[in-house]
Amino acid sequence: MIPAELADRSECRVVTTGRRTGRPHTITIWFAHHEGTVYLLSGGGPRSDWVRNLLADPAVAVGFSRRQFPGRARLVDDSAEDRLARDLVHDKYVARYRGDLSRWREESLPV
């Protein structure tokens, strides 16, 4: 479980295991936290390396500064949770970002 004080951070690190190399693969990404779940939106959809990695091995770590939390990643496949994930991540960043995030919100893959 991620502590509440970390949920307001602007980014997190997600560490997956490389599907070919077996080595750690780290990305920095926007996120939203809700009831113990960290939601991410993959702008590259299922073609993103980190998504392909987690499909091969769902064990991940979510990090903030020096703290890291283990977890299991999954694609969001429930329609209500899909909408929740898109809304949470979008709404967290829309006021901070100068551009239009509506297309990203609707076309990204919720994880």
Residue, then its C-alpha position, 0 to 999 in steps of 0.5 A: m500500500i502506498p502511503a497517502e503522502l506519496a499519492d500526491r507526487s507528480e510522478c512515480r517510477v515503475v520497474t518492470t522486468g525486461r521480457r528479453t533481457g530479464r533486467p530491470h527496466t525503469i520508466t518515470i510516469w504520471f500516475a493516480h492512486h485510488e484505494g490501494t491501486v496505482y493507475l497508469l495510462s500508456g500513451g503507446g498502448p500495448r506497444s510500449d516496452w513497459v507494457r509488453n514487459l509487464l504482460a510477460d511478467p506482472a511483478v513490478a515495483v512502484g518507486f518514489s524517491r528512495r522508497q519502493f513498493p512491490g506490486r502486480a500489474r495488470l491491464v484494466d479490463d472492467s469498463a467501470e474501472d477503465r473509466l475510473a482510471r482514465d478520469l483519475v489520471h487525467d484529472k490529476y494532471v489536467a490543471r498542471y499541463r498546458g496542453d489538451l489531455s483529452r485525446w491522451r485520456e481517451e486513447s491511452l491504455p489503462v494499467 
